[in-house]
Amino acid sequence: MSLKGKTLFITGGSRGIGLAIAERAARDGANVTIAAKTVEPDARLAGTIHTAVAAIEKAGGCGLAVRCDIREEELVQRAVAETVERFGGIDIVVNNASAIQLTGTLDTTMKRFDLMHGVDVRGTFLTGRYCIPHLKKAVNPHILTISPPLEMQAKWFAPHVGYSIAKYGMSLCTLGWAEEFKTEGIAANSLWPRTSIATAAVGMIGGDPMIAASRKPDIMADAAYYIVTQPSRAFTGRFCIDDVVLYEAGVRDFSQYAAVPGATQFYPDIFLPDESPDVG
């Protein structure tokens, strides 16, 4: 199934994984709304909603840049309305926007705690709340959330309980929506990387050594593409790992995804199930 003519609504897609997913869809000729906060260039973080749209159009798609803080109901409502007005509907929602701080309880300020929960949980729910009425009209509607499997183990909470609760909140949206909208044929799935991904956020956390032990955002983009092109009534309620999805899709050579060509040792991501097969 191609994404030609399909409309994607992507939160936080001005860079990194969100942008990679947008560009992959654009190669099919998809329409993509980038709903994110970055309008002006930032020396620390490359990319704005406008450079993202330029990349989408260069790849062969049609882009729409909408400045949107997904914590704000009115802004989400307006971004969805602008998307529908421009493209006629919404077929796929990608909940990519996320705030992160990997600190323990005593080192996590309430301002940062509120930011993570506002963006990750409230923002994901808000986006779904206003996009789902339009997904109901789509032929093969999908919600894809960049969030982890629901592995309820203390080791995933103790080091950064505030962040873990926020990310698991996103996954709980997947769990609930898959069942709530099953009879209406709206798929809801989550996707998570096995390894760290070479993004600006990872660079800020671990610097060049962590980037060197990461995979490119393309692996998440290719896995996301596979998921959202599956029949929505059959492929739903899943918590997917990027390389497992691609292995099931027939990929056997994962060397193409190394951020540093030839690298074979990668930094494992958090929240991975103990029994998840390492295929890449």
Phi, psi and omega in degrees: 000135180264157175262013179302126179080353178282153179246125178252138174248111186243127177269142178062038186261024182281351180198177170061220185298317181300316179293320179299319178296319179297315181293324179295318177293323182296331179297338175273349185095030181279161170264136183224125170265129174258107180255099185209172187271333190281109179255319179258145179300145178238131182299332183275331186229113180289146172102140175226175177297332182282320176292329177295316179295322177299319179293321178298314182289327175295326180283348177116004180255185175246130184243154175224121179264124179229119176290121186209122168267109189289001172280343186260115185303315182298321180291321177296315179303316182292319180297319178295316180298319179296321179297313181294321179295320183283316189249351175092357180165186176223130180255327187219134175245131175242109177274091185254330184300138182200146173248146186222143166204114185268070181232156178287177185304311185287344179256008178254112178289156178293332176297317180288321177302313181295323178298311181299317181285330177292314181285307189290306186272302181300316181297318178297314181295316180300315180299314177298316182306320183263343178270330186302320177303329178277326176298328179300337181266354184277159182283318182223070190282139180225143165244123178239123182245130180277088185206161191275166170300150182277071178268099186277072179243140183302328183295338179271352181251320188306317184288335186202065188300323180298313179293318181299317179300318181295314180292321178293331175299322176297317180292329177294330173298317177301312182302314182288314183295323180302321180278318183299321186248019181300314183292341179265003173077019177267118179280142173227119181223160173244152179226135182221144180276145176289324182243169172297150182248138185287082178238171179299322181297317178294322178297323179289331180280312188241357178069194183300321179301322180288322176299319181295336179256029182240167172258160180287154176302342181302328182294322176290322180296316180293322178293318178298318179301316179299316183297311187282356173260004175277157176300122188296331180284340182258328185250089182206157179073025184252147175247098192265148171253136190307309184286334176292317177301314183289326175297317177296333179276356176109359180285134178236337180257105182262002181296334181297342184264358180293131179296325174249116182308131179092349180293141180234347179252124185236153180281117183290141178283166176275169176073009182283136176297144181299327185267005182294124182291134177270104187259348186251000000 
